[in-house]
Amino acid sequence: MAAEVGSAPSMQQLQSVQKAMALPAVGAAVGQVGAFYTRVKGAHSLLEWALSTAEASVTLAATTAAPYVAAPLAAGDAKVAAALDELERRVPLVTEQPKVIVETTKQAVLSRITPQLNKVYGARDVAQQRVKSLKELTWAKANVLLSTAYGQKAMHGVDSGASYAMQLLNHYLPPARDEANGVGNEIVPLENDPALHTVQTVGRLSAVAARRVWANLSARVQQLKTNGIELDVRRYITALLAALHLAKVTSEQQQQETVSAAPQITHTPPPAGPIAAHHSAPANANHSTPTTTRSTAATTTRPTAPTTPTTTEKVKATPEAKPDSKRQ
């Protein structure tokens, strides 16, 4: 279609189009687009008829409008041609083949990025070397510390503890029948590398414990399934939470009942009456004066304050206890 529009008899040939088509990259792109358009156009007769009609319409419109837009089109064509000339002068690479352009662009990008990548890779290598050196230094220091008397005692304690823990595992979590020996039993001797010996001992114990727990749990679940009991984890957790809540509520109720049933202890003041005055009179007999005698007499004649009734008095005051007291 573009070729037919450009080859119209009344259509003036544009210099900008010629210069653009002279560029290898533009020519290759136009060729690819033209080939695709031709393939689509020839795929079906209906498509060919529709596209041919569109091409004829565009050609007719361009031929009709050419006399009216000739002057502005010529000015724009001159400016675009000058811009293309300037582009070729500043970037000579655009005049090369597409493969050369791609390869040259790739090399330019790599030349810019490669120094930065080298710096990053160098920093990473330095960091890894430092980490490795720190690891080796730490390992050496650990071996030195474990080679001392206290270190030897600590390692013997770890070994004995691991042996005792292994005995407990064998007793409470015996190995399954089909248990595979997935954990290596070879441990570096204590004299060769104390730190590695300790790490391997603890690691072997942890691996055996995890494997035994998982194997016994799987065996229990399989046994429940064999007996026809389906293990639902959600229902089990829900029932467990409900049981814990019920236990909490029951404990709170028991505490409230215990507090309400406890007897209330009341402290009654000592009785103040003639007996207290009688006991205090001999102590002040020799030093008594008329005023003191009068005050003592007044004290003895004062009415006593009512005291809080005791439990025995409350019981006697009940209607059930009154007939018994009358009989007596």
Residue pairs with C-beta under 8 A, 6 or more apart in sequence:
1 37
1 51
1 54
1 55
1 58
2 30
2 34
3 34
4 55
4 59
5 11
5 55
5 58
5 59
5 62
6 13
6 17
8 59
8 62
8 63
9 63
10 63
10 66
10 67
11 62
11 63
11 66
12 66
12 70
12 73
12 74
14 73
14 77
15 77
15 78
15 81
16 76
16 77
16 80
16 81
16 84
19 81
19 84
19 85
20 26
20 84
21 27
21 30
23 84
23 94
23 95
24 95
24 96
24 97
24 98
25 94
25 98
25 101
28 98
37 51
40 47
40 51
41 47
41 48
41 51
41 52
42 48
87 94
88 94
88 95
93 100
93 101
93 104
94 101
96 104
139 195
142 194
142 195
143 193
143 194
143 195
145 151
146 152
146 154
146 155
146 194
146 195
146 198
147 194
151 194
155 190
155 194
155 197
155 198
158 198
158 201
158 202
159 190
159 201
162 201
162 202
162 204
162 205
165 205
165 209
166 205
166 208
169 208
169 209
169 212
173 209
173 212
173 213
173 216
174 212
175 212
175 215
176 215
176 216
176 219
179 211
179 215
182 207
182 211
183 204
183 207
183 208
183 211
184 204
185 204
187 197
187 200
187 201
187 204
188 196
188 197
188 200
189 197
190 197
221 231
224 230
224 231
225 231
266 308
268 307
268 308
268 310
269 307
270 276
271 304
271 307
272 304
272 305
273 304
274 300
277 296
277 299
277 300
278 300
280 296
281 296
284 292
284 296
288 296
309 317
315 321
316 325
